[in-house]
Amino acid sequence: MTQQEPQSSSAESVWWLSRRTELLEIAARQLNAYVYDLQTIRQSVQRLRGLRSIDRVLYAMKANFNPDVLRLLASLDVDFECVSPGEVEHLLRVVPDLEKTRILFTPNFAPREDYQWSKDFGIQVTLDNLYPLQAWPEYFSGQKIFLRVDPGAGYGHHKHVKTAGNHSKFGIPRFEIDELVSLVDKAGADVVGIHAHSGSGIPESGSWGNVATELARIAARFPNVAVLDLGGGLGVPDRLGGTPFDLQAMDQALGEVKAQFPAYQFWLEPGRYLVAEAGVLLTHVTQLKGKGDRRYIGVGTGMNALIRPALYDAFHEIVNLTRYDEPATETVNIVGLICETGDTFGVDRKMPPSRENDVIVIANTGAYGRVMSSQYNLRETPPEIVI
Ligand code: LLP
């Protein structure tokens, strides 16, 4: 595997500033747009390729299923994690020659038809509950399956995205492992992978080593396991100049676990890490307002396009690209055009005095941006432009 590239999200290195002229040109034609920089995705892939402990990287395509993004990742030998037949079908439409062995299908509380479909279609499926084995054991007879277990502790940037621990709906808990072993046996299934995904937007790298140890412990109960899939969740700094995820520390910890369990391949399935920093949401200032002690900058899109601030209180850098070089002397709230008070992109942000039609960048929106957009208020979903 290749040498690591330095990681950074500082103002000097960030692509949407170095490509500012191109973005301003795009903004001259579009009120709103998601713009993706493919080079940034290539760099993220390259950094993950530098991990010595990881044998395979799968992209969790729920983060961004733009066709150019999918084609790029496929061409870079990144494989795919899908959570619905719709994702698999979209992926195969966009990358028709993709071998099905490059797809892992990890549905949650899905209807039984999805399991039948994955069997007929020949896609590797992951079970994350005992129920399918209890209720439909015949579907799994003689079938190779992955099992998603709950490693016990959930992590992530918000309670909505912690996907392990007793208060999460995901994964087979440790106290059900004995029952799991006997259900697998009765169904005649063949467990080839053990999987966990603890949460999303995890800034610290410390949890993956523990997860790997836990998965290895569970894998020992099944003789044919070849893979420990450690899930995604790797965070990216949400602020310019923020501390990048410590890939080296994660690699070191995983390397130590791997040395104890050399029989297993280690897989990783990030979404955000591969695409978040590659995307920005471009918009324009529509109106300005002062009300009491507050100043508002209104922009041409809203929570219909990017719901993360409203849903998770997520922080996204917001920059006036037209006036990037001017001093940020005002404290403002940046709000959208949707009829809800929650339609606020940023609170108490420092911005230069802005004018109607100034171009605004909402950064780090390449993951869970456009894919979570809606038709709310029948405002346009911003188009996607790849540069
Ligand atoms: N694997 C599985 C089984 C997952 O459920 C997810 C994400 C991933 C991998 C990728 O996680 P990532 O590396 O992107 O953190 N909408 C939320 C994030 C939800 C993540 C859901 N599952 C957000 O905007 O923060």
Boltz pocket constraint, residues with backbone or C-beta under 6 A from the ligand:
constraints:
  - pocket:
      binder: B
      contacts: [[A, 60], [A, 63], [A, 81], [A, 106], [A, 161], [A, 163], [A, 197], [A, 199], [A, 200], [A, 201], [A, 202], [A, 231], [A, 232], [A, 233], [A, 234], [A, 269], [A, 270], [A, 271], [A, 272], [A, 273], [A, 308], [A, 312], [A, 367], [A, 368]]
      max_distance: 6.0
